Each structure stands twice: as C-alpha cells, then as structure tokens.
Amino acid sequence: MLTATAPRALLDRVLRMRELAILVVLAVMLVATQVDNTSFLSEQGIKDLLLNATILVLVAVGEAVVVITGNVDLSVGSVLGVTAFAAGDLLRHGGNPVLAVGLAVVLGAGFGAFNGALVGLGQVPSLVVTLGTLYIIRALDSIWVGSREITASRLPSGFKSFGHDGIWAVPYLAVLAAVVLIAVGYFLANYRGGRECYALGSHAQAAALAGVPVRRRVWGAFVLCGALAGLAGALYLARFGYADAGTGSGYELTVVSAVVVGGVGFTGGRGSVYGAALGALLLTSINSVLPAIGVSSVWVEAIDGILLLLAISVDRIVALRIAGLLRSRARQARTIADG
C-alpha cells in the first residue's frame, strides 16, 4: 500500500539536521568571537545576548504557529509598537505594571483576532490582510502617538528592573520567553489542536475533509501570534525603557527571517517553534558578534538576507525531493498492481 512514511521521515531528518546545524553554527560563532574578544562571553555579555534575543524569540514563536498553518502575519512589528506605547502610557499615569502587560497582551490578541477573522472566516490571503493591517496599525499608532514618547524616567523602577535583572546571567525576560516557548511547543506536539495546525498547513483541503476546523485553527493561530506580539511589546518597553510612534518599524521582516531560518517551512505544515527560537537567537547573536570583532553592522542585514535565501532554497530542494519520492512510490505501486 502507498504511504508517505519514507518522504516524511526524510523531511523530519532534514528539519532536525537544520536545527542541529543552527546550534553548531551558533556555538562555533560564539566560541570564535570569545577567542577574538575574551570579554564577549562574560556574565554581562551572556545576559546581553539573551536579552537581545528574548523579544524576537517571543514574536517568532507566535509567527511560527501562523506559518505552520500555511499563513503569515506581517503586522507583528506594528502590533509590537502600538502595544509597547499603550503599556507605557498606562504606566506613566500610575498604572499597575501587571495591568499594563495585560493590556498589551489583550490589545495584541485583538489585532490578531481581526487578522484571523479576515483570513480564516473571510478567506482572504494572509499576505494581503496582514500587509494591509501593518500599515493601518502603523497609521493609527502615528495618529494616536504623534510626537509623544515614553521614556525610562516615566516608568516604575520595578518594571525597568524586571527588564534588566535576572538570575546570574539569565535575565527574567529570558526565563519568561522560555516558559512561553516550552508551553507552545508542548501544545503543538501533544494536543489535537496543535497537530491540526500542522495538518491544515500541509494540505488545508484534506484537513477540512478529515474534520479539522480549519477556520477556527487559523483564527486561533493569529490570536496567539497577536497576543505574543503584545507581550513582546510590553517587554520591549521594560527592556529599553522607550517607545514612540516608530517602535517596531520593520521588525516583521526580522521575525519572518528568524522563523524560516529556524526550519519552519514557509508553505506551512513543517518545523517547530524551537527551531524558530534558535533562528531568532542566531540572528540576534550575529548582530552582537559583528561589532565585537570589528565588522561594520551594515553587514547584519546582508547576512540575514543570505540566511533567508539559503533557508528557502533548502525548503525548495526538500520539497522537490519529497515529490520525487512520492512519484516513484506511486509508479512502484502501479507496477505491482498491474503485475
């Protein structure tokens, strides 16, 4: 009987190899930088690396879930910016930090719900929807914020401390990001709703015929993505102590790069949030490594682009290889049946 076991096993091996390759490249890069600059991996250096990666990891986790369903959310940078300012606006008027973070998460989830409704219920391509909401949210943010800005001097000291302090070299923000990462990864791997996200990303029509609630799963993925972008916005404020109308501008491209470089198939149905987190850690580490070894930071975007092209190329090669294996197995099955 014809099965897809062999192609699927090949795909799983390739994805695991890519995550392993990212780990190896990351380790070699950090060790080489430490040899060149012995203070790079000091306690403060490690803390800075983790702090720089935390915000991107959180947004990449949400984006990965959306991409796994076969969609994309380009509005995450705008959502991060507007939620960061909303949290700061509440805090500078004496609001509770927990309520400020909650406000950012709820506001982000609301934007995600709007995107998900248009994509899942309205059947509008996600690229079109989220490109539109990217500009809509950014315009609303600019109108609302104007020339105002949130500065560290207007924020509670405890909120700012949470954005910098930690346990030895591990920041509290990194611990929170790790908890979110593990929770989302566990859900995708062990719960029916999570596995259904992979199913509809692999083949939405087949998933619908199998009883998967496609629209609900797509809507839920966008809500989660928006909520995590909102959480990242609040933590961005805690980390940098600053927000204005331009906060988060262009961030969506970095997020998509981290997700794809981390092994999440851009056409959906493949990859993991752990790979997306590794991709985020790799990209932010490159941003720290280059200045440490005396290389101009203008090379960062070029390297990110090269990694993105390589990741997409690998996905395409794997897809063609799997298609070839499936055709070969189909021919063998027909030969056996005719014989």
C-alpha positions as a LaTeX table, in Angstrom:
\begin{tabular}{lrrr}
\hline
Residue & $x$ (\AA) & $y$ (\AA) & $z$ (\AA) \\
\hline
Met1 & 0.00 & 0.00 & 0.00 \\
Leu2 & 1.23 & 3.52 & $-0.86$ \\
Thr3 & 2.33 & 5.55 & 2.15 \\
Ala4 & 4.28 & 8.73 & 2.76 \\
Thr5 & 6.37 & 7.27 & 5.57 \\
Ala6 & 9.72 & 7.47 & 3.78 \\
Pro7 & 9.30 & 11.05 & 2.49 \\
Arg8 & 8.00 & 12.17 & 5.87 \\
Ala9 & 10.95 & 10.55 & 7.63 \\
Leu10 & 13.30 & 12.32 & 5.20 \\
Leu11 & 11.66 & 15.65 & 5.93 \\
Asp12 & 11.85 & 15.13 & 9.69 \\
Arg13 & 15.55 & 14.28 & 9.41 \\
Val14 & 16.25 & 17.39 & 7.34 \\
Leu15 & 14.45 & 19.65 & 9.80 \\
Arg16 & 16.27 & 18.12 & 12.76 \\
Met17 & 19.55 & 18.49 & 10.89 \\
Arg18 & 18.81 & 22.16 & 10.23 \\
Glu19 & 18.15 & 22.84 & 13.91 \\
Leu20 & 21.32 & 20.97 & 14.79 \\
Ala21 & 23.21 & 22.94 & 12.14 \\
Ile22 & 21.98 & 26.21 & 13.66 \\
Leu23 & 23.20 & 25.08 & 17.08 \\
Val24 & 26.61 & 24.17 & 15.66 \\
Val25 & 26.95 & 27.44 & 13.74 \\
Leu26 & 25.86 & 29.40 & 16.79 \\
Ala27 & 28.32 & 27.61 & 19.07 \\
Val28 & 31.24 & 27.99 & 16.63 \\
Met29 & 30.44 & 31.65 & 16.10 \\
Leu30 & 30.28 & 32.42 & 19.82 \\
Val31 & 33.45 & 30.48 & 20.63 \\
Ala32 & 35.35 & 32.13 & 17.78 \\
Thr33 & 34.21 & 35.55 & 18.95 \\
Gln34 & 35.24 & 34.75 & 22.51 \\
Val35 & 38.72 & 33.81 & 21.28 \\
Asp36 & 38.98 & 37.13 & 19.47 \\
Asn37 & 37.36 & 39.14 & 22.27 \\
Thr38 & 37.81 & 37.47 & 25.67 \\
Ser39 & 35.18 & 39.66 & 27.37 \\
Phe40 & 32.44 & 38.72 & 24.91 \\
Leu41 & 31.05 & 35.79 & 26.92 \\
Ser42 & 31.39 & 37.41 & 30.31 \\
Glu43 & 28.41 & 37.30 & 32.66 \\
Gln44 & 27.16 & 40.61 & 31.30 \\
Gly45 & 27.91 & 39.53 & 27.74 \\
Ile46 & 25.79 & 36.39 & 28.08 \\
Lys47 & 23.00 & 38.41 & 29.70 \\
Asp48 & 23.06 & 40.90 & 26.83 \\
Leu49 & 22.88 & 38.09 & 24.25 \\
Leu50 & 19.83 & 36.59 & 25.94 \\
Leu51 & 18.16 & 39.96 & 26.45 \\
Asn52 & 18.65 & 40.85 & 22.79 \\
Ala53 & 17.09 & 37.55 & 21.72 \\
Thr54 & 14.14 & 37.50 & 24.12 \\
Ile55 & 11.83 & 39.90 & 22.29 \\
Leu56 & 12.49 & 38.32 & 18.90 \\
Val57 & 12.01 & 34.81 & 20.30 \\
Leu58 & 8.57 & 35.68 & 21.68 \\
Val59 & 7.34 & 37.17 & 18.41 \\
Ala60 & 8.95 & 34.37 & 16.38 \\
Val61 & 7.11 & 31.72 & 18.42 \\
Gly62 & 3.76 & 33.30 & 17.55 \\
Glu63 & 4.76 & 33.82 & 13.93 \\
Ala64 & 5.91 & 30.20 & 13.67 \\
Val65 & 2.47 & 28.93 & 14.67 \\
Val66 & 0.86 & 31.10 & 11.97 \\
Val67 & 3.38 & 29.95 & 9.34 \\
Ile68 & 2.85 & 26.30 & 10.32 \\
Thr69 & $-0.83$ & 26.75 & 9.39 \\
Gly70 & 0.26 & 27.92 & 5.95 \\
Asn71 & $-0.18$ & 31.65 & 6.56 \\
Val72 & 1.97 & 34.63 & 7.52 \\
Asp73 & 1.48 & 37.67 & 9.79 \\
Leu74 & 3.32 & 40.78 & 8.59 \\
Ser75 & 1.66 & 43.07 & 11.13 \\
Val76 & 3.62 & 41.85 & 14.18 \\
Gly77 & 6.07 & 44.77 & 14.13 \\
Ser78 & 3.24 & 47.31 & 14.12 \\
Val79 & 1.43 & 45.42 & 16.89 \\
Leu80 & 4.60 & 45.36 & 18.99 \\
Gly81 & 4.99 & 49.12 & 18.56 \\
Val82 & 1.45 & 50.14 & 19.44 \\
Thr83 & 1.22 & 47.77 & 22.41 \\
Ala84 & 4.55 & 48.99 & 23.78 \\
Phe85 & 3.28 & 52.57 & 23.76 \\
Ala86 & $-0.11$ & 51.56 & 25.19 \\
Ala87 & 1.58 & 49.81 & 28.12 \\
Gly88 & 3.88 & 52.79 & 28.66 \\
Asp89 & 1.01 & 55.27 & 28.50 \\
Leu90 & $-0.79$ & 53.38 & 31.26 \\
Leu91 & 2.36 & 53.13 & 33.38 \\
Arg92 & 3.27 & 56.80 & 33.18 \\
His93 & $-0.17$ & 57.67 & 34.50 \\
Gly94 & 0.35 & 55.49 & 37.56 \\
Gly95 & $-1.00$ & 52.20 & 36.24 \\
Asn96 & $-0.06$ & 48.82 & 37.67 \\
Pro97 & 2.72 & 47.03 & 35.72 \\
Val98 & 0.78 & 43.75 & 35.65 \\
Leu99 & $-2.26$ & 45.56 & 34.22 \\
Ala100 & $-0.02$ & 47.28 & 31.68 \\
Val101 & 1.36 & 43.96 & 30.47 \\
Gly102 & $-2.17$ & 42.51 & 30.41 \\
Leu103 & $-3.37$ & 45.48 & 28.37 \\
Ala104 & $-0.60$ & 44.92 & 25.83 \\
Val105 & $-1.43$ & 41.21 & 25.53 \\
Val106 & $-5.18$ & 41.82 & 25.16 \\
Leu107 & $-4.66$ & 44.60 & 22.64 \\
Gly108 & $-2.29$ & 42.40 & 20.62 \\
Ala109 & $-4.74$ & 39.50 & 20.76 \\
Gly110 & $-7.46$ & 41.85 & 19.49 \\
Phe111 & $-5.41$ & 42.77 & 16.43 \\
Gly112 & $-4.64$ & 39.08 & 15.93 \\
Ala113 & $-8.34$ & 38.24 & 16.16 \\
Phe114 & $-9.09$ & 40.83 & 13.47 \\
Asn115 & $-6.43$ & 39.38 & 11.17 \\
Gly116 & $-7.61$ & 35.84 & 11.89 \\
Ala117 & $-11.24$ & 36.73 & 11.16 \\
Leu118 & $-10.36$ & 38.15 & 7.75 \\
Val119 & $-8.06$ & 35.24 & 6.88 \\
Gly120 & $-9.95$ & 32.34 & 8.46 \\
Leu121 & $-13.54$ & 33.46 & 8.10 \\
Gly122 & $-13.27$ & 35.83 & 5.15 \\
Gln123 & $-10.92$ & 33.54 & 3.19 \\
Val124 & $-8.67$ & 36.49 & 2.27 \\
Pro125 & $-4.97$ & 35.62 & 1.69 \\
Ser126 & $-2.98$ & 36.30 & 4.85 \\
Leu127 & $-0.24$ & 38.13 & 2.96 \\
Val128 & $-2.77$ & 40.68 & 1.71 \\
Val129 & $-4.60$ & 41.02 & 5.03 \\
Thr130 & $-1.59$ & 41.46 & 7.26 \\
Leu131 & 0.23 & 43.74 & 4.81 \\
Gly132 & $-2.85$ & 45.95 & 4.97 \\
Thr133 & $-3.15$ & 45.82 & 8.76 \\
Leu134 & 0.58 & 46.50 & 9.06 \\
Tyr135 & 0.01 & 49.94 & 7.51 \\
Ile136 & $-3.36$ & 50.50 & 9.20 \\
Ile137 & $-2.00$ & 49.83 & 12.68 \\
Arg138 & 1.12 & 51.88 & 11.98 \\
Ala139 & $-1.03$ & 54.79 & 10.77 \\
Leu140 & $-3.32$ & 54.58 & 13.81 \\
Asp141 & $-0.25$ & 54.43 & 16.04 \\
Ser142 & 1.21 & 57.53 & 14.43 \\
Ile143 & $-2.07$ & 59.45 & 14.73 \\
Trp144 & $-2.54$ & 58.46 & 18.37 \\
Val145 & 1.07 & 58.85 & 19.50 \\
Gly146 & 2.10 & 61.78 & 17.33 \\
Ser147 & 5.32 & 63.28 & 18.60 \\
Arg148 & 4.90 & 61.86 & 22.10 \\
Glu149 & 7.35 & 59.35 & 23.53 \\
Ile150 & 7.68 & 57.13 & 26.56 \\
Thr151 & 10.99 & 57.44 & 28.38 \\
Ala152 & 12.53 & 55.45 & 31.21 \\
Ser153 & 12.14 & 58.34 & 33.64 \\
Arg154 & 8.34 & 57.96 & 33.44 \\
Leu155 & 8.31 & 54.22 & 34.13 \\
Pro156 & 8.18 & 52.46 & 37.54 \\
Ser157 & 11.59 & 51.34 & 38.78 \\
Gly158 & 10.37 & 47.78 & 39.40 \\
Phe159 & 9.17 & 47.48 & 35.80 \\
Lys160 & 12.52 & 48.68 & 34.46 \\
Ser161 & 14.41 & 46.36 & 36.82 \\
Phe162 & 12.43 & 43.38 & 35.56 \\
Gly163 & 13.59 & 44.26 & 32.06 \\
His164 & 17.27 & 44.06 & 33.04 \\
Asp165 & 17.71 & 41.90 & 36.14 \\
Gly166 & 17.89 & 38.14 & 36.36 \\
Ile167 & 19.41 & 35.10 & 38.00 \\
Trp168 & 23.17 & 35.32 & 37.42 \\
Ala169 & 23.49 & 35.69 & 33.62 \\
Val170 & 19.93 & 34.57 & 32.86 \\
Pro171 & 17.51 & 37.54 & 32.64 \\
Tyr172 & 13.97 & 37.24 & 33.93 \\
Leu173 & 12.78 & 38.11 & 30.41 \\
Ala174 & 14.62 & 35.09 & 29.02 \\
Val175 & 13.03 & 32.83 & 31.64 \\
Leu176 & 9.58 & 34.13 & 30.68 \\
Ala177 & 10.32 & 33.62 & 26.98 \\
Ala178 & 11.50 & 30.06 & 27.69 \\
Val179 & 8.27 & 29.28 & 29.55 \\
Val180 & 6.18 & 30.56 & 26.64 \\
Leu181 & 8.33 & 28.64 & 24.14 \\
Ile182 & 8.02 & 25.34 & 26.02 \\
Ala183 & 4.27 & 25.78 & 26.55 \\
Val184 & 3.55 & 26.49 & 22.87 \\
Gly185 & 5.91 & 23.74 & 21.72 \\
Tyr186 & 4.27 & 21.22 & 24.04 \\
Phe187 & 0.80 & 22.20 & 22.80 \\
Leu188 & 1.75 & 21.81 & 19.15 \\
Ala189 & 3.36 & 18.42 & 19.74 \\
Asn190 & 0.92 & 16.84 & 22.17 \\
Tyr191 & $-2.55$ & 18.30 & 21.73 \\
Arg192 & $-5.01$ & 17.68 & 18.95 \\
Gly193 & $-5.37$ & 21.39 & 18.21 \\
Gly194 & $-1.63$ & 21.69 & 17.75 \\
Arg195 & $-1.36$ & 18.70 & 15.44 \\
Glu196 & $-4.28$ & 20.03 & 13.42 \\
Cys197 & $-2.29$ & 23.22 & 12.75 \\
Tyr198 & 0.32 & 21.06 & 11.02 \\
Ala199 & $-2.38$ & 19.17 & 9.13 \\
Leu200 & $-4.03$ & 22.24 & 7.66 \\
Gly201 & $-0.63$ & 23.73 & 6.83 \\
Ser202 & 0.28 & 20.58 & 4.91 \\
His203 & $-2.99$ & 20.44 & 2.95 \\
Ala204 & $-5.90$ & 22.61 & 4.05 \\
Gln205 & $-8.50$ & 20.90 & 1.85 \\
Ala206 & $-7.53$ & 17.42 & 3.02 \\
Ala207 & $-7.55$ & 18.63 & 6.63 \\
Ala208 & $-11.06$ & 20.05 & 6.19 \\
Leu209 & $-12.27$ & 16.75 & 4.72 \\
Ala210 & $-10.75$ & 14.98 & 7.73 \\
Gly211 & $-12.83$ & 17.12 & 10.07 \\
Val212 & $-10.25$ & 19.71 & 11.10 \\
Pro213 & $-11.94$ & 23.04 & 11.98 \\
Val214 & $-9.72$ & 24.99 & 9.59 \\
Arg215 & $-11.13$ & 28.46 & 10.16 \\
Arg216 & $-11.06$ & 28.12 & 13.93 \\
Arg217 & $-7.46$ & 26.88 & 13.93 \\
Val218 & $-6.32$ & 29.70 & 11.65 \\
Trp219 & $-8.13$ & 32.26 & 13.78 \\
Gly220 & $-6.59$ & 30.82 & 16.96 \\
Ala221 & $-3.09$ & 30.93 & 15.46 \\
Phe222 & $-3.46$ & 34.62 & 14.62 \\
Val223 & $-4.84$ & 35.41 & 18.08 \\
Leu224 & $-1.86$ & 33.67 & 19.70 \\
Cys225 & 0.55 & 35.49 & 17.39 \\
Gly226 & $-1.02$ & 38.85 & 18.21 \\
Ala227 & $-1.03$ & 38.14 & 21.95 \\
Leu228 & 2.67 & 37.22 & 21.92 \\
Ala229 & 3.49 & 40.31 & 19.85 \\
Gly230 & 1.64 & 42.33 & 22.50 \\
Leu231 & 3.57 & 40.64 & 25.30 \\
Ala232 & 6.79 & 41.33 & 23.39 \\
Gly233 & 5.74 & 44.98 & 23.12 \\
Ala234 & 5.39 & 45.32 & 26.89 \\
Leu235 & 8.70 & 43.54 & 27.46 \\
Tyr236 & 10.36 & 45.70 & 24.82 \\
Leu237 & 9.35 & 48.71 & 26.90 \\
Ala238 & 10.75 & 47.09 & 30.05 \\
Arg239 & 13.97 & 46.21 & 28.23 \\
Phe240 & 14.69 & 49.54 & 26.52 \\
Gly241 & 12.60 & 51.97 & 28.57 \\
Tyr242 & 11.49 & 53.79 & 25.45 \\
Ala243 & 8.64 & 53.77 & 22.93 \\
Asp244 & 7.41 & 56.16 & 20.27 \\
Ala245 & 5.46 & 56.07 & 17.01 \\
Gly246 & 8.34 & 54.35 & 15.21 \\
Thr247 & 8.82 & 51.47 & 17.65 \\
Gly248 & 8.75 & 48.08 & 15.92 \\
Ser249 & 9.01 & 49.51 & 12.40 \\
Gly250 & 10.43 & 46.89 & 10.03 \\
Tyr251 & 10.54 & 44.26 & 12.78 \\
Glu252 & 8.27 & 41.88 & 10.88 \\
Leu253 & 10.97 & 41.10 & 8.30 \\
Thr254 & 13.42 & 40.06 & 11.01 \\
Val255 & 10.75 & 37.87 & 12.59 \\
Val256 & 9.93 & 36.09 & 9.33 \\
Ser257 & 13.64 & 35.58 & 8.69 \\
Ala258 & 14.12 & 34.02 & 12.13 \\
Val259 & 11.19 & 31.66 & 11.59 \\
Val260 & 12.27 & 30.48 & 8.14 \\
Val261 & 15.96 & 30.23 & 9.04 \\
Gly262 & 14.88 & 28.16 & 12.05 \\
Gly263 & 13.41 & 25.48 & 9.79 \\
Val264 & 9.71 & 26.35 & 9.70 \\
Gly265 & 8.57 & 25.67 & 6.14 \\
Phe266 & 7.23 & 28.90 & 4.64 \\
Thr267 & 4.49 & 26.96 & 2.83 \\
Gly268 & 3.27 & 25.51 & 6.14 \\
Gly269 & 2.97 & 22.16 & 7.83 \\
Arg270 & 6.63 & 21.78 & 8.84 \\
Gly271 & 9.03 & 22.91 & 11.53 \\
Ser272 & 8.81 & 23.75 & 15.21 \\
Val273 & 8.75 & 26.76 & 17.50 \\
Tyr274 & 12.05 & 25.56 & 18.96 \\
Gly275 & 13.68 & 25.94 & 15.55 \\
Ala276 & 12.15 & 29.42 & 15.23 \\
Ala277 & 13.62 & 30.34 & 18.62 \\
Leu278 & 17.04 & 29.08 & 17.52 \\
Gly279 & 16.73 & 31.15 & 14.36 \\
Ala280 & 15.95 & 34.22 & 16.46 \\
Leu281 & 18.92 & 33.53 & 18.73 \\
Leu282 & 21.20 & 33.11 & 15.71 \\
Leu283 & 20.13 & 36.37 & 14.07 \\
Thr284 & 20.42 & 38.44 & 17.25 \\
Ser285 & 23.78 & 36.84 & 18.06 \\
Ile286 & 25.08 & 37.83 & 14.63 \\
Asn287 & 24.04 & 41.38 & 15.44 \\
Ser288 & 26.18 & 41.23 & 18.60 \\
Val289 & 29.10 & 39.28 & 17.17 \\
Leu290 & 29.94 & 41.52 & 14.22 \\
Pro291 & 30.60 & 44.70 & 16.24 \\
Ala292 & 32.54 & 42.64 & 18.80 \\
Ile293 & 35.02 & 41.51 & 16.13 \\
Gly294 & 35.23 & 44.91 & 14.48 \\
Val295 & 32.94 & 44.26 & 11.50 \\
Ser296 & 30.56 & 47.02 & 10.43 \\
Ser297 & 26.96 & 46.44 & 11.49 \\
Val298 & 25.80 & 47.25 & 7.95 \\
Trp299 & 26.63 & 43.62 & 7.11 \\
Val300 & 23.95 & 42.35 & 9.51 \\
Glu301 & 21.04 & 42.83 & 7.11 \\
Ala302 & 23.02 & 41.32 & 4.24 \\
Ile303 & 23.83 & 38.22 & 6.30 \\
Asp304 & 20.19 & 37.93 & 7.40 \\
Gly305 & 19.13 & 38.04 & 3.75 \\
Ile306 & 21.68 & 35.39 & 2.75 \\
Leu307 & 20.48 & 33.09 & 5.55 \\
Leu308 & 16.86 & 33.62 & 4.49 \\
Leu309 & 17.63 & 32.75 & 0.87 \\
Leu310 & 19.56 & 29.64 & 1.93 \\
Ala311 & 16.69 & 28.51 & 4.18 \\
Ile312 & 14.10 & 28.95 & 1.42 \\
Ser313 & 16.38 & 27.15 & $-1.05$ \\
Val314 & 16.73 & 24.19 & 1.32 \\
Asp315 & 12.94 & 24.06 & 1.73 \\
Arg316 & 12.50 & 24.01 & $-2.02$ \\
Ile317 & 15.08 & 21.28 & $-2.54$ \\
Val318 & 13.49 & 19.14 & 0.17 \\
Ala319 & 10.02 & 19.69 & $-1.29$ \\
Leu320 & 11.20 & 18.61 & $-4.76$ \\
Arg321 & 12.95 & 15.58 & $-3.26$ \\
Ile322 & 9.81 & 14.51 & $-1.42$ \\
Ala323 & 7.67 & 15.00 & $-4.52$ \\
Gly324 & 10.09 & 12.80 & $-6.48$ \\
Leu325 & 9.94 & 10.07 & $-3.82$ \\
Leu326 & 6.15 & 10.15 & $-3.82$ \\
Arg327 & 6.01 & 9.85 & $-7.62$ \\
Ser328 & 8.50 & 6.98 & $-7.50$ \\
Arg329 & 6.44 & 5.12 & $-4.88$ \\
Ala330 & 3.28 & 5.72 & $-6.89$ \\
Arg331 & 4.88 & 4.20 & $-10.01$ \\
Gln332 & 6.06 & 1.20 & $-8.00$ \\
Ala333 & 2.58 & 0.70 & $-6.60$ \\
Arg334 & 1.03 & 0.85 & $-10.08$ \\
Thr335 & 3.64 & $-1.61$ & $-11.41$ \\
Ile336 & 2.86 & $-4.07$ & $-8.61$ \\
Ala337 & $-0.88$ & $-3.66$ & $-9.17$ \\
Asp338 & $-0.56$ & $-4.23$ & $-12.94$ \\
Gly339 & 1.72 & $-7.21$ & $-12.43$ \\
\hline
\end{tabular}
